[in-house]
């Protein structure tokens, strides 16, 4: 497949690029500043672009099979997530290109309490993370109103951090996944595995899914 990854130098994006390349896919790695080109995987095609610009999305998504967005706004600019979602959808409308987006966990429901969102439970979303969590919820709302693009939204578990690639994890839909100790976690490496699995074998079209150990 031909895959474009926005946010390719970030913690998630860089691992998504590596995972896709390891499976033999052709990857275009997109960053907003050419100064970050040295951080990109040497086997990826490095390009400058902004997922918040419709024209960049259209140009860098042209002829692709899948566009993946793994961008994160700077602190204080969290509301940009919803605007970027709008730009991604507008830039790919009518193209037939699939869109996979890495979002947030705040919109998942708390296990055993379907009326409570993770964003409202400090066990899973500490106060310091609430701003970005709420912005991710607004981002998901944008996707849920779209009927033109073949999109998929991946919500990570409550804890996402660099680790090891195991290739073993569970899939869910709208409820936060936790283990027997109540921990909701996955490595960034395994999140990338789940995302490229979805790119290769679509199972969650125009909907959200989640992953965790």
C-alpha positions in Angstrom: 0.0 0.0 0.0 0.9 3.6 -0.4 0.6 5.4 3.0 0.9 9.0 4.0 1.6 9.7 7.6 1.0 13.2 9.1 2.9 13.9 12.3 5.6 11.4 11.2 8.3 12.7 13.6 6.2 12.3 16.7 6.2 9.5 19.3 3.2 7.7 17.6 3.8 8.8 14.0 7.4 7.7 13.9 6.5 4.2 15.1 3.6 4.0 12.6 6.1 4.9 9.8 8.5 2.2 11.0 5.8 -0.4 11.3 4.4 0.3 7.9 7.8 0.2 6.3 8.7 -3.1 8.0 5.7 -4.6 6.3 6.8 -3.5 2.8 4.5 -0.5 2.4 5.5 2.7 0.6 5.4 5.5 3.1 5.4 9.3 2.8 6.4 10.8 6.1 5.0 14.4 6.6 6.2 17.0 9.0 5.4 20.7 9.3 9.1 21.8 9.4 11.8 20.5 7.1 14.2 20.9 10.0 12.8 17.6 11.3 13.7 15.6 8.2 16.7 14.1 9.9 14.4 12.6 12.6 12.4 10.7 9.9 13.0 7.0 8.9 15.5 7.0 6.1 13.4 4.7 4.0 10.4 7.0 4.0 9.8 9.8 1.5 10.1 13.0 3.6 7.7 15.8 2.8 6.6 19.1 4.4 2.9 19.6 5.0 0.2 20.5 7.6 -2.8 18.2 8.3 -4.7 21.4 9.2 -4.4 22.7 5.7 -7.0 21.3 3.3 -4.7 21.8 0.3 -1.8 19.9 1.9 -4.1 17.0 2.8 -5.4 16.9 -0.8 -1.9 17.1 -2.3 -0.2 14.6 0.0 -3.2 12.2 0.0 -3.5 12.1 -3.8 -2.9 8.6 -5.2 -2.5 7.2 -1.7 -4.4 4.2 -0.4 -4.4 5.4 3.2 -3.7 8.7 5.0 -2.8 8.4 8.7 -3.0 11.4 11.1 -0.9 11.1 14.3 -0.6 14.8 15.0 -0.8 16.5 18.4 -1.2 20.2 19.0 1.1 22.3 21.1 0.0 22.9 24.7 -2.6 25.7 24.7 -3.7 25.0 21.2 -5.7 21.9 21.9 -8.8 23.1 20.0 -6.8 22.7 16.8 -7.6 19.0 16.9 -11.2 19.6 15.8 -10.1 22.0 13.1 -7.5 19.6 11.8 -10.2 16.8 11.7 -12.3 19.1 9.5 -9.3 19.8 7.2 -8.4 16.1 6.9 -12.0 15.2 6.0 -12.4 18.1 3.5 -9.0 17.3 1.9 -9.9 13.6 1.3 -13.6 14.0 0.5 -14.5 12.3 -2.8 -11.1 10.7 -3.3 -11.8 7.2 -2.0 -8.6 7.4 0.2 -9.0 5.9 3.6 -8.3 8.1 6.7 -7.0 6.6 10.0 -6.6 9.0 12.9 -5.0 8.4 16.3 -7.2 10.2 18.8 -7.7 10.2 22.5 -9.1 7.9 25.3 -11.4 10.5 27.0 -14.5 9.6 25.0 -14.4 5.9 26.0 -16.8 4.8 28.7 -15.5 3.6 32.0 -15.8 -0.2 32.5 -18.9 -1.1 34.6 -20.4 2.4 34.2 -21.6 3.0 30.7 -22.8 6.5 31.7 -19.3 7.9 32.7 -16.7 8.9 30.2 -13.0 8.3 30.9 -12.5 12.1 30.7 -14.6 12.5 33.8 -12.8 9.8 35.8 -9.5 11.0 37.3 -8.3 7.5 37.6 -7.9 7.4 33.9 -7.7 11.1 32.9 -5.8 13.2 35.4 -6.8 16.8 35.7 -3.6 17.8 33.9 -4.7 15.9 30.8 -8.3 17.0 30.8 -7.8 19.8 28.3 -6.3 17.6 25.6 -8.8 14.8 26.4 -11.8 17.2 25.9 -10.2 18.4 22.6 -9.9 14.7 21.4 -13.6 14.3 22.2 -14.5 17.2 20.0 -12.2 15.8 17.3 -14.2 12.5 17.4 -17.4 14.4 17.2 -16.2 15.9 13.9 -15.6 12.5 12.5 -18.9 11.1 13.6 -20.8 13.7 11.6 -18.9 12.9 8.3 -20.5 10.6 5.8 -18.2 11.1 2.8 -14.8 9.8 3.9 -13.9 6.2 4.7 -12.5 7.1 8.2 -11.4 5.2 11.2 -10.6 6.7 14.7 -8.3 4.8 17.1 -8.6 5.6 20.7 -5.6 4.5 22.7 -6.0 3.2 26.3 -5.5 5.6 29.3 -1.7 5.0 29.3 0.3 5.1 26.1 4.1 5.2 26.4 7.1 3.9 24.4 7.9 0.3 25.1 8.3 -2.9 23.2 6.5 -4.4 20.2 4.7 -7.6 21.3 2.0 -7.8 18.6 -0.4 -9.1 21.2 -3.3 -6.9 22.5 -7.0 -6.8 22.7 -9.4 -4.8 20.5 -12.5 -3.0 21.8 -15.0 -0.4 20.6 -16.4 2.3 22.9 -15.4 1.0 26.4 -12.0 1.6 27.9 -10.1 -1.6 28.1 -8.5 -2.5 31.4 -6.6 -5.5 32.6 -7.3 -7.6 35.8 -5.6 -4.9 37.9 -7.6 -2.1 36.4 -4.7 -0.8 34.3 -5.4 0.5 30.8 -2.2 0.6 28.8 -0.4 -0.3 25.6 3.0 0.6 24.2 3.3 3.0 21.3 4.9 0.3 19.3 1.9 -2.0 19.7 -0.5 0.9 19.0 1.3 1.2 15.7 0.8 -2.5 15.0 -2.9 -2.2 15.6 -3.2 0.8 13.3 -1.3 -0.8 10.4 -3.4 -4.0 11.0 -6.5 -1.8 10.4 -5.0 -0.2 7.4 -4.3 -3.7 5.8 -7.5 -5.4 6.9 -10.2 -2.8 7.6 -12.5 -3.9 10.4 -13.7 -0.5 11.8 -14.9 1.6 8.9 -16.5 4.9 9.8 -16.3 4.1 13.4 -14.0 4.1 16.4 -12.0 1.3 18.0 -9.6 1.0 20.9 -6.8 -1.3 22.0 -5.0 -2.3 25.2 -3.2 -5.2 26.8 
